[in-house]
Amino acid sequence: MQSTVRAHDLALRFKRGSVYGPLSFEAGTGLTVLCGPTGSGRTSLMLTLAGRMKPSEGTLEVLGHELPRRARRVQKRTGISGFHDIDTLEESVTVGAAIRERTAWISPWWAFIRSVDDTEVRRVCAPVFGGVPIPAADTVIWDLNEVQTVLLRAALAVMNEPSILFFDQVEQVHAPESRRILWQRLACVAAAGTSVIASATAPETEMWAELGIDPAVVVMTKAGMTPALPLNQETR
């Protein structure tokens, strides 16, 4: 298995107690699902893997770079989406405005940022949306349904062509049918060459089987973490 993430005895602790760890695991290319209940430190772990948060102890290597020492390099090669209060979209702006803002953020300071039309929206969104209807540039964010909203957030995160997309809390999409679409699209992004590490409260094995998805599953608990294994293998 080609590893994109290697962690050994990774932990994050504060004075009030442990957030996660110690954890030792590897994650490969393709789709990996990190599962853990509320309070297990999933979001903090995901941000640590993405180079946005420093662990207290242990060793971590992502895309061949040691963290936190090479955090800037990892940040440039990873995208984050689905994180509450980090990549949440302003509901009163348009889809075109959100894409233009993201373009300005990832472009050189001297670049001229053009207004975004429907053609540019389709170019940005098509790889993530697939068959999901792509909104027009002048569509206001609050008029999007929950699937379009989360897929737009993911599309914005991969505009700089990251090697890994971290998508937090798949369960924020409440409707089962909508979550089916999200899982399918994340799997397609991974199949197209961008590794995806998603977090969820628990494996959705029946849904994945119906979709023909066979991710590596990492089960996280307060006591630690099991290794990443394909869905058709037992976790020991």
mmCIF file of the C-alpha atoms, coordinates in Angstrom:
data_MODEL
# 
_entry.id   MODEL 
# 
loop_
_atom_site.group_PDB 
_atom_site.id 
_atom_site.type_symbol 
_atom_site.label_atom_id 
_atom_site.label_alt_id 
_atom_site.label_comp_id 
_atom_site.label_asym_id 
_atom_site.label_entity_id 
_atom_site.label_seq_id 
_atom_site.pdbx_PDB_ins_code 
_atom_site.Cartn_x 
_atom_site.Cartn_y 
_atom_site.Cartn_z 
_atom_site.occupancy 
_atom_site.B_iso_or_equiv 
_atom_site.pdbx_formal_charge 
_atom_site.auth_seq_id 
_atom_site.auth_comp_id 
_atom_site.auth_asym_id 
_atom_site.auth_atom_id 
_atom_site.pdbx_PDB_model_num 
ATOM 1   C CA . MET A 1 1   ? 0.000   0.000  0.000   1.00 0.00 ? 1   MET A CA 1 
ATOM 2   C CA . GLN A 1 2   ? 1.393   3.380  -0.965  1.00 0.00 ? 2   GLN A CA 1 
ATOM 3   C CA . SER A 1 3   ? 1.040   5.553  2.123   1.00 0.00 ? 3   SER A CA 1 
ATOM 4   C CA . THR A 1 4   ? 0.068   9.194  2.066   1.00 0.00 ? 4   THR A CA 1 
ATOM 5   C CA . VAL A 1 5   ? -0.091  9.410  5.869   1.00 0.00 ? 5   VAL A CA 1 
ATOM 6   C CA . ARG A 1 6   ? 2.068   7.714  8.498   1.00 0.00 ? 6   ARG A CA 1 
ATOM 7   C CA . ALA A 1 7   ? 1.467   8.391  12.181  1.00 0.00 ? 7   ALA A CA 1 
ATOM 8   C CA . HIS A 1 8   ? 3.147   6.846  15.220  1.00 0.00 ? 8   HIS A CA 1 
ATOM 9   C CA . ASP A 1 9   ? 2.021   7.480  18.780  1.00 0.00 ? 9   ASP A CA 1 
ATOM 10  C CA . LEU A 1 10  ? 0.381   10.708 17.622  1.00 0.00 ? 10  LEU A CA 1 
ATOM 11  C CA . ALA A 1 11  ? -1.450  12.577 20.380  1.00 0.00 ? 11  ALA A CA 1 
ATOM 12  C CA . LEU A 1 12  ? -2.925  15.943 21.212  1.00 0.00 ? 12  LEU A CA 1 
ATOM 13  C CA . ARG A 1 13  ? -3.304  16.858 24.869  1.00 0.00 ? 13  ARG A CA 1 
ATOM 14  C CA . PHE A 1 14  ? -4.263  19.973 26.774  1.00 0.00 ? 14  PHE A CA 1 
ATOM 15  C CA . LYS A 1 15  ? -4.250  20.711 30.488  1.00 0.00 ? 15  LYS A CA 1 
ATOM 16  C CA . ARG A 1 16  ? -7.881  19.637 30.717  1.00 0.00 ? 16  ARG A CA 1 
ATOM 17  C CA . GLY A 1 17  ? -7.140  16.249 29.186  1.00 0.00 ? 17  GLY A CA 1 
ATOM 18  C CA . SER A 1 18  ? -6.523  14.300 26.006  1.00 0.00 ? 18  SER A CA 1 
ATOM 19  C CA . VAL A 1 19  ? -8.124  15.315 22.697  1.00 0.00 ? 19  VAL A CA 1 
ATOM 20  C CA . TYR A 1 20  ? -6.941  12.222 20.830  1.00 0.00 ? 20  TYR A CA 1 
ATOM 21  C CA . GLY A 1 21  ? -4.264  9.588  20.954  1.00 0.00 ? 21  GLY A CA 1 
ATOM 22  C CA . PRO A 1 22  ? -1.807  8.139  21.168  1.00 0.00 ? 22  PRO A CA 1 
ATOM 23  C CA . LEU A 1 23  ? -2.569  6.817  17.673  1.00 0.00 ? 23  LEU A CA 1 
ATOM 24  C CA . SER A 1 24  ? -0.478  4.789  15.229  1.00 0.00 ? 24  SER A CA 1 
ATOM 25  C CA . PHE A 1 25  ? -1.798  4.163  11.710  1.00 0.00 ? 25  PHE A CA 1 
ATOM 26  C CA . GLU A 1 26  ? -1.211  4.567  7.985   1.00 0.00 ? 26  GLU A CA 1 
ATOM 27  C CA . ALA A 1 27  ? -3.520  5.757  5.227   1.00 0.00 ? 27  ALA A CA 1 
ATOM 28  C CA . GLY A 1 28  ? -2.991  5.076  1.545   1.00 0.00 ? 28  GLY A CA 1 
ATOM 29  C CA . THR A 1 29  ? -4.180  6.583  -1.692  1.00 0.00 ? 29  THR A CA 1 
ATOM 30  C CA . GLY A 1 30  ? -7.825  6.477  -2.764  1.00 0.00 ? 30  GLY A CA 1 
ATOM 31  C CA . LEU A 1 31  ? -10.671 6.907  -0.277  1.00 0.00 ? 31  LEU A CA 1 
ATOM 32  C CA . THR A 1 32  ? -10.010 6.476  3.445   1.00 0.00 ? 32  THR A CA 1 
ATOM 33  C CA . VAL A 1 33  ? -12.766 6.906  6.024   1.00 0.00 ? 33  VAL A CA 1 
ATOM 34  C CA . LEU A 1 34  ? -11.800 7.845  9.570   1.00 0.00 ? 34  LEU A CA 1 
ATOM 35  C CA . CYS A 1 35  ? -14.617 6.787  11.899  1.00 0.00 ? 35  CYS A CA 1 
ATOM 36  C CA . GLY A 1 36  ? -15.079 7.893  15.478  1.00 0.00 ? 36  GLY A CA 1 
ATOM 37  C CA . PRO A 1 37  ? -17.905 8.943  17.800  1.00 0.00 ? 37  PRO A CA 1 
ATOM 38  C CA . THR A 1 38  ? -18.515 12.480 18.935  1.00 0.00 ? 38  THR A CA 1 
ATOM 39  C CA . GLY A 1 39  ? -15.798 13.475 21.387  1.00 0.00 ? 39  GLY A CA 1 
ATOM 40  C CA . SER A 1 40  ? -13.143 11.175 19.932  1.00 0.00 ? 40  SER A CA 1 
ATOM 41  C CA . GLY A 1 41  ? -11.159 14.104 18.513  1.00 0.00 ? 41  GLY A CA 1 
ATOM 42  C CA . ARG A 1 42  ? -11.843 13.389 14.836  1.00 0.00 ? 42  ARG A CA 1 
ATOM 43  C CA . THR A 1 43  ? -11.871 17.003 13.680  1.00 0.00 ? 43  THR A CA 1 
ATOM 44  C CA . SER A 1 44  ? -8.690  17.875 15.571  1.00 0.00 ? 44  SER A CA 1 
ATOM 45  C CA . LEU A 1 45  ? -6.989  14.802 14.135  1.00 0.00 ? 45  LEU A CA 1 
ATOM 46  C CA . MET A 1 46  ? -8.075  15.704 10.609  1.00 0.00 ? 46  MET A CA 1 
ATOM 47  C CA . LEU A 1 47  ? -6.693  19.230 11.026  1.00 0.00 ? 47  LEU A CA 1 
ATOM 48  C CA . THR A 1 48  ? -3.465  17.761 12.380  1.00 0.00 ? 48  THR A CA 1 
ATOM 49  C CA . LEU A 1 49  ? -3.105  15.496 9.341   1.00 0.00 ? 49  LEU A CA 1 
ATOM 50  C CA . ALA A 1 50  ? -3.750  18.474 7.065   1.00 0.00 ? 50  ALA A CA 1 
ATOM 51  C CA . GLY A 1 51  ? -0.966  20.477 8.710   1.00 0.00 ? 51  GLY A CA 1 
ATOM 52  C CA . ARG A 1 52  ? -3.340  22.988 10.309  1.00 0.00 ? 52  ARG A CA 1 
ATOM 53  C CA . MET A 1 53  ? -2.905  21.900 13.945  1.00 0.00 ? 53  MET A CA 1 
ATOM 54  C CA . LYS A 1 54  ? 0.171   20.821 15.913  1.00 0.00 ? 54  LYS A CA 1 
ATOM 55  C CA . PRO A 1 55  ? 0.159   17.539 17.826  1.00 0.00 ? 55  PRO A CA 1 
ATOM 56  C CA . SER A 1 56  ? 1.527   17.358 21.358  1.00 0.00 ? 56  SER A CA 1 
ATOM 57  C CA . GLU A 1 57  ? 3.597   14.250 20.787  1.00 0.00 ? 57  GLU A CA 1 
ATOM 58  C CA . GLY A 1 58  ? 4.385   11.459 18.371  1.00 0.00 ? 58  GLY A CA 1 
ATOM 59  C CA . THR A 1 59  ? 5.590   11.488 14.774  1.00 0.00 ? 59  THR A CA 1 
ATOM 60  C CA . LEU A 1 60  ? 3.604   12.272 11.630  1.00 0.00 ? 60  LEU A CA 1 
ATOM 61  C CA . GLU A 1 61  ? 4.508   12.180 7.952   1.00 0.00 ? 61  GLU A CA 1 
ATOM 62  C CA . VAL A 1 62  ? 2.090   13.364 5.261   1.00 0.00 ? 62  VAL A CA 1 
ATOM 63  C CA . LEU A 1 63  ? 2.952   13.156 1.548   1.00 0.00 ? 63  LEU A CA 1 
ATOM 64  C CA . GLY A 1 64  ? 6.545   12.510 2.523   1.00 0.00 ? 64  GLY A CA 1 
ATOM 65  C CA . HIS A 1 65  ? 6.787   15.636 4.692   1.00 0.00 ? 65  HIS A CA 1 
ATOM 66  C CA . GLU A 1 66  ? 7.391   15.601 8.439   1.00 0.00 ? 66  GLU A CA 1 
ATOM 67  C CA . LEU A 1 67  ? 4.798   17.439 10.483  1.00 0.00 ? 67  LEU A CA 1 
ATOM 68  C CA . PRO A 1 68  ? 4.645   19.918 12.078  1.00 0.00 ? 68  PRO A CA 1 
ATOM 69  C CA . ARG A 1 69  ? 8.094   20.943 10.796  1.00 0.00 ? 69  ARG A CA 1 
ATOM 70  C CA . ARG A 1 70  ? 6.991   20.982 7.147   1.00 0.00 ? 70  ARG A CA 1 
ATOM 71  C CA . ALA A 1 71  ? 3.454   22.219 7.779   1.00 0.00 ? 71  ALA A CA 1 
ATOM 72  C CA . ARG A 1 72  ? 3.534   24.883 5.065   1.00 0.00 ? 72  ARG A CA 1 
ATOM 73  C CA . ARG A 1 73  ? 4.398   22.332 2.380   1.00 0.00 ? 73  ARG A CA 1 
ATOM 74  C CA . VAL A 1 74  ? 1.618   20.021 3.510   1.00 0.00 ? 74  VAL A CA 1 
ATOM 75  C CA . GLN A 1 75  ? -0.884  22.887 3.606   1.00 0.00 ? 75  GLN A CA 1 
ATOM 76  C CA . LYS A 1 76  ? -0.061  23.720 -0.020  1.00 0.00 ? 76  LYS A CA 1 
ATOM 77  C CA . ARG A 1 77  ? -0.682  20.136 -1.121  1.00 0.00 ? 77  ARG A CA 1 
ATOM 78  C CA . THR A 1 78  ? -3.869  19.449 0.847   1.00 0.00 ? 78  THR A CA 1 
ATOM 79  C CA . GLY A 1 79  ? -7.407  20.813 0.793   1.00 0.00 ? 79  GLY A CA 1 
ATOM 80  C CA . ILE A 1 80  ? -9.907  20.918 3.645   1.00 0.00 ? 80  ILE A CA 1 
ATOM 81  C CA . SER A 1 81  ? -13.686 20.898 3.370   1.00 0.00 ? 81  SER A CA 1 
ATOM 82  C CA . GLY A 1 82  ? -16.682 20.294 5.612   1.00 0.00 ? 82  GLY A CA 1 
ATOM 83  C CA . PHE A 1 83  ? -15.028 21.884 8.655   1.00 0.00 ? 83  PHE A CA 1 
ATOM 84  C CA . HIS A 1 84  ? -17.425 23.946 10.755  1.00 0.00 ? 84  HIS A CA 1 
ATOM 85  C CA . ASP A 1 85  ? -16.402 27.611 10.997  1.00 0.00 ? 85  ASP A CA 1 
ATOM 86  C CA . ILE A 1 86  ? -13.386 27.042 8.704   1.00 0.00 ? 86  ILE A CA 1 
ATOM 87  C CA . ASP A 1 87  ? -14.721 26.613 5.168   1.00 0.00 ? 87  ASP A CA 1 
ATOM 88  C CA . THR A 1 88  ? -18.374 27.431 5.875   1.00 0.00 ? 88  THR A CA 1 
ATOM 89  C CA . LEU A 1 89  ? -19.878 29.489 3.051   1.00 0.00 ? 89  LEU A CA 1 
ATOM 90  C CA . GLU A 1 90  ? -21.489 32.894 3.535   1.00 0.00 ? 90  GLU A CA 1 
ATOM 91  C CA . GLU A 1 91  ? -25.108 32.221 2.603   1.00 0.00 ? 91  GLU A CA 1 
ATOM 92  C CA . SER A 1 92  ? -25.802 35.711 1.255   1.00 0.00 ? 92  SER A CA 1 
ATOM 93  C CA . VAL A 1 93  ? -23.159 35.611 -1.510  1.00 0.00 ? 93  VAL A CA 1 
ATOM 94  C CA . THR A 1 94  ? -23.445 34.045 -4.946  1.00 0.00 ? 94  THR A CA 1 
ATOM 95  C CA . VAL A 1 95  ? -21.738 30.923 -6.217  1.00 0.00 ? 95  VAL A CA 1 
ATOM 96  C CA . GLY A 1 96  ? -19.733 33.060 -8.615  1.00 0.00 ? 96  GLY A CA 1 
ATOM 97  C CA . ALA A 1 97  ? -18.570 35.347 -5.817  1.00 0.00 ? 97  ALA A CA 1 
ATOM 98  C CA . ALA A 1 98  ? -17.467 32.368 -3.698  1.00 0.00 ? 98  ALA A CA 1 
ATOM 99  C CA . ILE A 1 99  ? -15.425 30.968 -6.576  1.00 0.00 ? 99  ILE A CA 1 
ATOM 100 C CA . ARG A 1 100 ? -13.911 34.372 -7.357  1.00 0.00 ? 100 ARG A CA 1 
ATOM 101 C CA . GLU A 1 101 ? -12.881 34.809 -3.717  1.00 0.00 ? 101 GLU A CA 1 
ATOM 102 C CA . ARG A 1 102 ? -11.270 31.370 -3.668  1.00 0.00 ? 102 ARG A CA 1 
ATOM 103 C CA . THR A 1 103 ? -9.478  32.140 -6.939  1.00 0.00 ? 103 THR A CA 1 
ATOM 104 C CA . ALA A 1 104 ? -8.072  35.328 -5.433  1.00 0.00 ? 104 ALA A CA 1 
ATOM 105 C CA . TRP A 1 105 ? -6.930  33.429 -2.341  1.00 0.00 ? 105 TRP A CA 1 
ATOM 106 C CA . ILE A 1 106 ? -4.904  30.830 -4.286  1.00 0.00 ? 106 ILE A CA 1 
ATOM 107 C CA . SER A 1 107 ? -3.578  33.203 -6.977  1.00 0.00 ? 107 SER A CA 1 
ATOM 108 C CA . PRO A 1 108 ? -0.434  35.379 -6.852  1.00 0.00 ? 108 PRO A CA 1 
ATOM 109 C CA . TRP A 1 109 ? -1.073  38.783 -5.281  1.00 0.00 ? 109 TRP A CA 1 
ATOM 110 C CA . TRP A 1 110 ? -0.495  40.525 -8.584  1.00 0.00 ? 110 TRP A CA 1 
ATOM 111 C CA . ALA A 1 111 ? -2.969  38.422 -10.593 1.00 0.00 ? 111 ALA A CA 1 
ATOM 112 C CA . PHE A 1 112 ? -6.061  40.068 -12.080 1.00 0.00 ? 112 PHE A CA 1 
ATOM 113 C CA . ILE A 1 113 ? -9.127  38.134 -10.924 1.00 0.00 ? 113 ILE A CA 1 
ATOM 114 C CA . ARG A 1 114 ? -11.932 38.177 -13.443 1.00 0.00 ? 114 ARG A CA 1 
ATOM 115 C CA . SER A 1 115 ? -15.610 37.934 -12.623 1.00 0.00 ? 115 SER A CA 1 
ATOM 116 C CA . VAL A 1 116 ? -16.952 34.394 -12.698 1.00 0.00 ? 116 VAL A CA 1 
ATOM 117 C CA . ASP A 1 117 ? -19.535 33.369 -15.303 1.00 0.00 ? 117 ASP A CA 1 
ATOM 118 C CA . ASP A 1 118 ? -21.500 30.140 -15.734 1.00 0.00 ? 118 ASP A CA 1 
ATOM 119 C CA . THR A 1 119 ? -18.768 28.597 -17.869 1.00 0.00 ? 119 THR A CA 1 
ATOM 120 C CA . GLU A 1 120 ? -16.185 29.082 -15.125 1.00 0.00 ? 120 GLU A CA 1 
ATOM 121 C CA . VAL A 1 121 ? -18.580 27.713 -12.504 1.00 0.00 ? 121 VAL A CA 1 
ATOM 122 C CA . ARG A 1 122 ? -19.015 24.552 -14.595 1.00 0.00 ? 122 ARG A CA 1 
ATOM 123 C CA . ARG A 1 123 ? -15.257 24.213 -15.041 1.00 0.00 ? 123 ARG A CA 1 
ATOM 124 C CA . VAL A 1 124 ? -14.661 24.441 -11.283 1.00 0.00 ? 124 VAL A CA 1 
ATOM 125 C CA . CYS A 1 125 ? -17.594 22.328 -10.158 1.00 0.00 ? 125 CYS A CA 1 
ATOM 126 C CA . ALA A 1 126 ? -17.857 19.570 -12.779 1.00 0.00 ? 126 ALA A CA 1 
ATOM 127 C CA . PRO A 1 127 ? -15.081 17.299 -11.413 1.00 0.00 ? 127 PRO A CA 1 
ATOM 128 C CA . VAL A 1 128 ? -16.761 17.212 -7.983  1.00 0.00 ? 128 VAL A CA 1 
ATOM 129 C CA . PHE A 1 129 ? -20.454 17.535 -8.882  1.00 0.00 ? 129 PHE A CA 1 
ATOM 130 C CA . GLY A 1 130 ? -20.574 14.841 -11.567 1.00 0.00 ? 130 GLY A CA 1 
ATOM 131 C CA . GLY A 1 131 ? -24.250 14.422 -12.435 1.00 0.00 ? 131 GLY A CA 1 
ATOM 132 C CA . VAL A 1 132 ? -25.491 16.715 -9.661  1.00 0.00 ? 132 VAL A CA 1 
ATOM 133 C CA . PRO A 1 133 ? -26.962 19.912 -11.166 1.00 0.00 ? 133 PRO A CA 1 
ATOM 134 C CA . ILE A 1 134 ? -24.372 22.682 -11.185 1.00 0.00 ? 134 ILE A CA 1 
ATOM 135 C CA . PRO A 1 135 ? -25.807 26.045 -10.084 1.00 0.00 ? 135 PRO A CA 1 
ATOM 136 C CA . ALA A 1 136 ? -25.514 29.208 -12.140 1.00 0.00 ? 136 ALA A CA 1 
ATOM 137 C CA . ALA A 1 137 ? -22.947 31.831 -11.189 1.00 0.00 ? 137 ALA A CA 1 
ATOM 138 C CA . ASP A 1 138 ? -25.619 34.203 -9.898  1.00 0.00 ? 138 ASP A CA 1 
ATOM 139 C CA . THR A 1 139 ? -27.242 31.603 -7.630  1.00 0.00 ? 139 THR A CA 1 
ATOM 140 C CA . VAL A 1 140 ? -27.189 32.703 -3.996  1.00 0.00 ? 140 VAL A CA 1 
ATOM 141 C CA . ILE A 1 141 ? -25.687 30.138 -1.623  1.00 0.00 ? 141 ILE A CA 1 
ATOM 142 C CA . TRP A 1 142 ? -28.831 29.922 0.529   1.00 0.00 ? 142 TRP A CA 1 
ATOM 143 C CA . ASP A 1 143 ? -30.770 28.705 -2.538  1.00 0.00 ? 143 ASP A CA 1 
ATOM 144 C CA . LEU A 1 144 ? -28.586 25.599 -2.874  1.00 0.00 ? 144 LEU A CA 1 
ATOM 145 C CA . ASN A 1 145 ? -29.731 22.266 -1.463  1.00 0.00 ? 145 ASN A CA 1 
ATOM 146 C CA . GLU A 1 146 ? -27.534 20.493 1.082   1.00 0.00 ? 146 GLU A CA 1 
ATOM 147 C CA . VAL A 1 147 ? -25.798 18.303 -1.500  1.00 0.00 ? 147 VAL A CA 1 
ATOM 148 C CA . GLN A 1 148 ? -24.953 21.241 -3.747  1.00 0.00 ? 148 GLN A CA 1 
ATOM 149 C CA . THR A 1 149 ? -23.669 23.191 -0.747  1.00 0.00 ? 149 THR A CA 1 
ATOM 150 C CA . VAL A 1 150 ? -21.250 20.525 0.480   1.00 0.00 ? 150 VAL A CA 1 
ATOM 151 C CA . LEU A 1 151 ? -20.105 19.722 -3.049  1.00 0.00 ? 151 LEU A CA 1 
ATOM 152 C CA . LEU A 1 152 ? -19.436 23.401 -3.703  1.00 0.00 ? 152 LEU A CA 1 
ATOM 153 C CA . ARG A 1 153 ? -17.312 23.522 -0.563  1.00 0.00 ? 153 ARG A CA 1 
ATOM 154 C CA . ALA A 1 154 ? -15.375 20.487 -1.792  1.00 0.00 ? 154 ALA A CA 1 
ATOM 155 C CA . ALA A 1 155 ? -15.004 21.993 -5.273  1.00 0.00 ? 155 ALA A CA 1 
ATOM 156 C CA . LEU A 1 156 ? -13.539 25.160 -3.768  1.00 0.00 ? 156 LEU A CA 1 
ATOM 157 C CA . ALA A 1 157 ? -11.114 23.060 -1.714  1.00 0.00 ? 157 ALA A CA 1 
ATOM 158 C CA . VAL A 1 158 ? -9.724  21.252 -4.773  1.00 0.00 ? 158 VAL A CA 1 
ATOM 159 C CA . MET A 1 159 ? -9.328  24.325 -6.982  1.00 0.00 ? 159 MET A CA 1 
ATOM 160 C CA . ASN A 1 160 ? -5.592  24.351 -6.252  1.00 0.00 ? 160 ASN A CA 1 
ATOM 161 C CA . GLU A 1 161 ? -5.352  20.651 -7.222  1.00 0.00 ? 161 GLU A CA 1 
ATOM 162 C CA . PRO A 1 162 ? -4.316  19.201 -3.839  1.00 0.00 ? 162 PRO A CA 1 
ATOM 163 C CA . SER A 1 163 ? -2.888  15.719 -3.453  1.00 0.00 ? 163 SER A CA 1 
ATOM 164 C CA . ILE A 1 164 ? -5.258  14.996 -0.534  1.00 0.00 ? 164 ILE A CA 1 
ATOM 165 C CA . LEU A 1 165 ? -8.729  16.328 0.218   1.00 0.00 ? 165 LEU A CA 1 
ATOM 166 C CA . PHE A 1 166 ? -9.755  16.144 3.876   1.00 0.00 ? 166 PHE A CA 1 
ATOM 167 C CA . PHE A 1 167 ? -13.553 16.153 4.257   1.00 0.00 ? 167 PHE A CA 1 
ATOM 168 C CA . ASP A 1 168 ? -14.856 16.366 7.809   1.00 0.00 ? 168 ASP A CA 1 
ATOM 169 C CA . GLN A 1 169 ? -18.129 15.048 9.243   1.00 0.00 ? 169 GLN A CA 1 
ATOM 170 C CA . VAL A 1 170 ? -19.962 13.411 6.371   1.00 0.00 ? 170 VAL A CA 1 
ATOM 171 C CA . GLU A 1 171 ? -22.916 13.054 8.749   1.00 0.00 ? 171 GLU A CA 1 
ATOM 172 C CA . GLN A 1 172 ? -23.540 16.801 8.501   1.00 0.00 ? 172 GLN A CA 1 
ATOM 173 C CA . VAL A 1 173 ? -25.517 15.805 5.409   1.00 0.00 ? 173 VAL A CA 1 
ATOM 174 C CA . HIS A 1 174 ? -28.567 14.446 7.200   1.00 0.00 ? 174 HIS A CA 1 
ATOM 175 C CA . ALA A 1 175 ? -30.763 12.923 4.482   1.00 0.00 ? 175 ALA A CA 1 
ATOM 176 C CA . PRO A 1 176 ? -29.638 9.363  3.623   1.00 0.00 ? 176 PRO A CA 1 
ATOM 177 C CA . GLU A 1 177 ? -30.141 9.879  -0.118  1.00 0.00 ? 177 GLU A CA 1 
ATOM 178 C CA . SER A 1 178 ? -28.113 13.077 -0.027  1.00 0.00 ? 178 SER A CA 1 
ATOM 179 C CA . ARG A 1 179 ? -25.369 11.301 1.903   1.00 0.00 ? 179 ARG A CA 1 
ATOM 180 C CA . ARG A 1 180 ? -25.341 8.548  -0.711  1.00 0.00 ? 180 ARG A CA 1 
ATOM 181 C CA . ILE A 1 181 ? -24.613 11.160 -3.344  1.00 0.00 ? 181 ILE A CA 1 
ATOM 182 C CA . LEU A 1 182 ? -21.864 12.698 -1.221  1.00 0.00 ? 182 LEU A CA 1 
ATOM 183 C CA . TRP A 1 183 ? -20.161 9.346  -0.668  1.00 0.00 ? 183 TRP A CA 1 
ATOM 184 C CA . GLN A 1 184 ? -20.378 8.584  -4.363  1.00 0.00 ? 184 GLN A CA 1 
ATOM 185 C CA . ARG A 1 185 ? -18.859 11.929 -5.331  1.00 0.00 ? 185 ARG A CA 1 
ATOM 186 C CA . LEU A 1 186 ? -16.026 11.639 -2.772  1.00 0.00 ? 186 LEU A CA 1 
ATOM 187 C CA . ALA A 1 187 ? -15.234 8.189  -4.151  1.00 0.00 ? 187 ALA A CA 1 
ATOM 188 C CA . CYS A 1 188 ? -15.172 9.611  -7.685  1.00 0.00 ? 188 CYS A CA 1 
ATOM 189 C CA . VAL A 1 189 ? -12.797 12.395 -6.637  1.00 0.00 ? 189 VAL A CA 1 
ATOM 190 C CA . ALA A 1 190 ? -10.511 9.746  -5.132  1.00 0.00 ? 190 ALA A CA 1 
ATOM 191 C CA . ALA A 1 191 ? -10.748 7.574  -8.251  1.00 0.00 ? 191 ALA A CA 1 
ATOM 192 C CA . ALA A 1 192 ? -9.739  10.577 -10.374 1.00 0.00 ? 192 ALA A CA 1 
ATOM 193 C CA . GLY A 1 193 ? -6.428  10.860 -8.527  1.00 0.00 ? 193 GLY A CA 1 
ATOM 194 C CA . THR A 1 194 ? -6.979  13.083 -5.486  1.00 0.00 ? 194 THR A CA 1 
ATOM 195 C CA . SER A 1 195 ? -6.726  11.006 -2.321  1.00 0.00 ? 195 SER A CA 1 
ATOM 196 C CA . VAL A 1 196 ? -9.664  11.633 0.003   1.00 0.00 ? 196 VAL A CA 1 
ATOM 197 C CA . ILE A 1 197 ? -9.662  11.228 3.771   1.00 0.00 ? 197 ILE A CA 1 
ATOM 198 C CA . ALA A 1 198 ? -13.198 11.693 5.096   1.00 0.00 ? 198 ALA A CA 1 
ATOM 199 C CA . SER A 1 199 ? -14.458 11.477 8.661   1.00 0.00 ? 199 SER A CA 1 
ATOM 200 C CA . ALA A 1 200 ? -17.747 10.003 9.850   1.00 0.00 ? 200 ALA A CA 1 
ATOM 201 C CA . THR A 1 201 ? -19.252 8.834  13.111  1.00 0.00 ? 201 THR A CA 1 
ATOM 202 C CA . ALA A 1 202 ? -19.480 5.223  11.907  1.00 0.00 ? 202 ALA A CA 1 
ATOM 203 C CA . PRO A 1 203 ? -18.952 3.115  8.774   1.00 0.00 ? 203 PRO A CA 1 
ATOM 204 C CA . GLU A 1 204 ? -21.939 3.066  6.414   1.00 0.00 ? 204 GLU A CA 1 
ATOM 205 C CA . THR A 1 205 ? -21.178 -0.387 5.085   1.00 0.00 ? 205 THR A CA 1 
ATOM 206 C CA . GLU A 1 206 ? -24.579 -1.108 3.544   1.00 0.00 ? 206 GLU A CA 1 
ATOM 207 C CA . MET A 1 207 ? -24.648 2.188  1.694   1.00 0.00 ? 207 MET A CA 1 
ATOM 208 C CA . TRP A 1 208 ? -21.077 1.726  0.470   1.00 0.00 ? 208 TRP A CA 1 
ATOM 209 C CA . ALA A 1 209 ? -21.859 -1.797 -0.735  1.00 0.00 ? 209 ALA A CA 1 
ATOM 210 C CA . GLU A 1 210 ? -24.874 -0.546 -2.690  1.00 0.00 ? 210 GLU A CA 1 
ATOM 211 C CA . LEU A 1 211 ? -22.688 2.140  -4.286  1.00 0.00 ? 211 LEU A CA 1 
ATOM 212 C CA . GLY A 1 212 ? -19.842 -0.271 -5.017  1.00 0.00 ? 212 GLY A CA 1 
ATOM 213 C CA . ILE A 1 213 ? -17.471 1.696  -2.789  1.00 0.00 ? 213 ILE A CA 1 
ATOM 214 C CA . ASP A 1 214 ? -14.760 -0.175 -0.872  1.00 0.00 ? 214 ASP A CA 1 
ATOM 215 C CA . PRO A 1 215 ? -12.843 2.407  1.183   1.00 0.00 ? 215 PRO A CA 1 
ATOM 216 C CA . ALA A 1 216 ? -10.106 1.812  3.691   1.00 0.00 ? 216 ALA A CA 1 
ATOM 217 C CA . VAL A 1 217 ? -11.682 2.227  7.124   1.00 0.00 ? 217 VAL A CA 1 
ATOM 218 C CA . VAL A 1 218 ? -9.906  3.565  10.204  1.00 0.00 ? 218 VAL A CA 1 
ATOM 219 C CA . VAL A 1 219 ? -11.861 3.114  13.443  1.00 0.00 ? 219 VAL A CA 1 
ATOM 220 C CA . MET A 1 220 ? -11.002 5.665  16.100  1.00 0.00 ? 220 MET A CA 1 
ATOM 221 C CA . THR A 1 221 ? -11.842 5.383  19.793  1.00 0.00 ? 221 THR A CA 1 
ATOM 222 C CA . LYS A 1 222 ? -10.755 7.129  22.952  1.00 0.00 ? 222 LYS A CA 1 
ATOM 223 C CA . ALA A 1 223 ? -8.342  4.245  23.504  1.00 0.00 ? 223 ALA A CA 1 
ATOM 224 C CA . GLY A 1 224 ? -6.671  4.527  20.124  1.00 0.00 ? 224 GLY A CA 1 
ATOM 225 C CA . MET A 1 225 ? -7.154  3.560  16.514  1.00 0.00 ? 225 MET A CA 1 
ATOM 226 C CA . THR A 1 226 ? -7.266  0.401  14.423  1.00 0.00 ? 226 THR A CA 1 
ATOM 227 C CA . PRO A 1 227 ? -5.194  0.239  11.227  1.00 0.00 ? 227 PRO A CA 1 
ATOM 228 C CA . ALA A 1 228 ? -6.660  1.296  7.891   1.00 0.00 ? 228 ALA A CA 1 
ATOM 229 C CA . LEU A 1 229 ? -8.190  -1.760 6.262   1.00 0.00 ? 229 LEU A CA 1 
ATOM 230 C CA . PRO A 1 230 ? -10.336 -2.357 3.183   1.00 0.00 ? 230 PRO A CA 1 
ATOM 231 C CA . LEU A 1 231 ? -14.005 -2.761 3.971   1.00 0.00 ? 231 LEU A CA 1 
ATOM 232 C CA . ASN A 1 232 ? -13.942 -6.463 3.111   1.00 0.00 ? 232 ASN A CA 1 
ATOM 233 C CA . GLN A 1 233 ? -11.387 -7.221 5.846   1.00 0.00 ? 233 GLN A CA 1 
ATOM 234 C CA . GLU A 1 234 ? -12.135 -7.610 9.511   1.00 0.00 ? 234 GLU A CA 1 
ATOM 235 C CA . THR A 1 235 ? -10.794 -5.058 11.966  1.00 0.00 ? 235 THR A CA 1 
ATOM 236 C CA . ARG A 1 236 ? -8.907  -6.753 14.766  1.00 0.00 ? 236 ARG A CA 1 
# 
